[in-house]
Amino acid sequence: MNMKRIIPVISIICIALVLPQDRDYPDFEIVVNNNPYPADIIIHMMSESQHRYMGIIDTDLSVKWYINSGLLGMDFKVNNNVLSYFHKPETYWVIMDKNMQETDTLSCANNYNADYHDIRILESGNYILQAYGSRTVDMSEMIENGHPNCQIEGELILQEFNSYHELIFEWKAWDYLDITEYTNLDLTSEQITWMHGNSIEVDDDNYLIVSNRRSSEILKIHRYLGDIIWRFGGPQNDFTIVNDPLNGFSKQHDVRRIENGNITIFDNGNEHSPSISRVLEYQLDEVSKIATLVWEYTHREKYLGVAMGSAQRLDNGNTLINWGTMN
């Protein structure tokens, strides 16, 4: 399940969406329901492609609305006062108003296909998408035993557009990162899958914070120059990590700057020993490059979400956790 932002009230017009034929919403078990944050949950549930659902669940966890969305509906969420979800077959984002009337579709430029992992819609009307590029590189000129005709896949690309759908910023990883520093990858291979971006955050200073799950790193990127400001985690970590018994995160998702200035991370934890998923809150000293773990949560059943997952800090201080793909 992919649980995202929450809104207290939403008006629903079910006929507004033209989607695959409906099926019964899957049953789920309510284990505890003790005075949760009073708002609806916008949710996307994935299983087989024929049995995927966009839904809205109320405070009692009763299903208020749902539809079998098939290959549509990924990352269904409230996005700066509009609703957005991904149309996977056509690789674009669908934007809807509070009545679920479609108002726009958003795509990448320059022949790139938009990726479904995240979209940021800003108050200005600008929006930020991510995509991937590929290129053929002679790695023998860069590293010992490098392949002379190496296919680089998964080069992360970020694109920002204004409200008129004009591309105003494009960032390509190859221009600002050195792939030879990614010593966690097999750089001698004939084909290298470089990056896996899964969240985009506009920081308080308007720069970008991007999660690269492939190398367990978080990048802060200058939004206008494209320069890398810092890297947290991964093979080129800039931070000293304090008070974290596992000394950092592994294969993470959903990196967010929260109201108190800290960042939260859903730590999938695939490469922890033993593997375990956690929700983390770090206080970052970006001058001295010190990351102090101030709060963490692991499930009493030692859940391991091997993929996906999210954590959202709510207005009352609660944290809404989606444990992702359970093992």
C-alpha positions, 0 to 999 in steps of 0.5 A, spaced: 500 500 500 502 506 498 499 511 503 500 519 502 498 525 504 492 526 508 486 531 507 480 532 512 475 533 507 474 531 500 468 531 495 467 525 491 464 524 484 466 517 482 464 518 475 469 523 473 474 517 472 474 513 466 478 507 469 478 499 468 471 495 471 471 496 478 472 490 483 471 488 490 476 492 494 480 487 498 479 485 505 484 488 511 484 487 518 484 493 523 489 491 529 488 497 533 484 503 532 485 508 538 484 515 537 488 516 530 489 523 527 482 525 524 483 525 517 481 521 511 487 517 508 488 517 501 491 510 499 493 506 493 494 499 494 498 494 489 498 487 488 497 484 481 496 489 475 488 487 475 487 488 482 490 495 484 486 500 487 485 507 489 481 508 495 479 513 500 479 510 508 476 514 513 478 515 521 474 508 522 478 505 517 472 504 513 472 505 505 469 511 503 471 511 496 475 506 491 476 504 484 480 498 481 485 502 477 489 497 474 495 500 471 493 507 473 493 510 480 500 509 482 502 515 487 495 517 488 496 523 493 494 530 495 499 534 492 499 542 494 491 542 494 490 538 488 490 530 487 495 527 482 496 520 480 501 516 475 498 513 468 503 508 467 501 505 460 502 512 457 508 515 463 504 521 465 501 524 471 494 526 471 492 532 475 485 532 478 481 538 483 477 536 489 471 533 485 476 528 482 475 532 475 481 531 471 484 538 470 491 537 466 496 531 464 504 532 466 509 529 462 517 530 461 520 534 455 526 532 451 523 525 449 524 522 456 518 518 460 516 521 466 517 516 472 512 514 477 516 515 484 514 522 485 512 529 483 512 535 486 507 540 485 509 547 488 504 553 490 507 557 484 504 552 479 511 549 477 512 542 478 518 537 478 518 530 475 523 525 474 526 521 469 531 516 467 536 517 461 541 512 458 548 512 455 554 508 452 561 510 455 568 507 454 569 505 462 576 503 460 578 510 460 575 511 467 577 505 471 581 499 471 578 493 467 572 498 465 568 495 459 570 499 453 562 499 450 559 500 457 551 501 457 549 506 463 542 505 465 538 509 470 541 516 470 537 520 474 534 526 470 530 532 474 525 537 470 522 543 473 516 546 469 512 552 470 505 553 470 505 554 462 508 547 461 515 550 459 521 547 461 525 551 466 530 547 469 533 540 467 538 536 471 542 530 469 546 526 474 552 525 469 553 532 469 554 533 476 556 526 479 562 522 478 560 514 476 567 512 478 565 514 486 560 509 486 564 503 488 558 499 491 556 498 484 560 493 479 563 498 475 567 493 470 560 490 468 558 491 461 551 494 463 551 498 469 544 500 473 546 507 476 541 510 480 534 509 483 530 515 485 524 515 489 523 521 492 523 529 491 523 534 496 523 542 495 527 544 501 526 550 506 532 554 502 528 552 495 534 547 493 532 539 492 533 533 496 533 527 492 533 520 495 537 515 491 535 508 493 540 504 489 546 506 493 543 508 499 544 515 499 540 522 499 543 528 495 542 535 496 542 539 489 542 546 488 536 548 484 539 553 479 546 551 478 545 543 479 551 543 483 551 537 489 551 541 496 552 534 500 551 527 500 548 523 506 549 516 506 552 512 500 559 511 498 561 518 498 557 520 505 559 527 507 556 526 514 558 524 521 552 520 523 551 520 531 546 516 535 544 511 530 545 504 532 545 502 525 550 508 523 545 510 517 539 507 512 539 502 507 535 502 500 531 508 503 524 511 501 520 518 502 525 523 504 522 529 507 523 535 511 518 536 516 516 542 520 521 542 526 527 542 520 529 535 521 528 530 516 524 523 516 526 517 512 523 510 511 529 506 512 527 499 508 533 496 511 535 491 506 542 491 507 542 492 515 544 485 519 539 483 520 535 486 515 529 490 518 525 497 516 525 503 520 522 510 520 528 515 522 528 522 524 535 526 523 537 533 525 542 535 520 547 540 521 549 542 514 555 546 516 558 541 520 556 535 517 553 532 523 547 527 522 544 526 529 538 521 530 533 524 534 527 519 533 526 512 530 521 507 530 521 499 528 515 495 528 514 490 534 514 484 529 520 487 526 517 488 519 521 488 513 519 492 507 523 490 502 521 495 497 516 501 497 514 504 503 513 511 506 512 515 513 508 522 514 509 526 520 502 529 521 500 535 524 498 532 531 505 529 531 503 522 529 507 519 524 503 515 519 507 509 516 506 505 510 511 498 511 511 497 503 512 490 500 512 486 506 517 479 506 
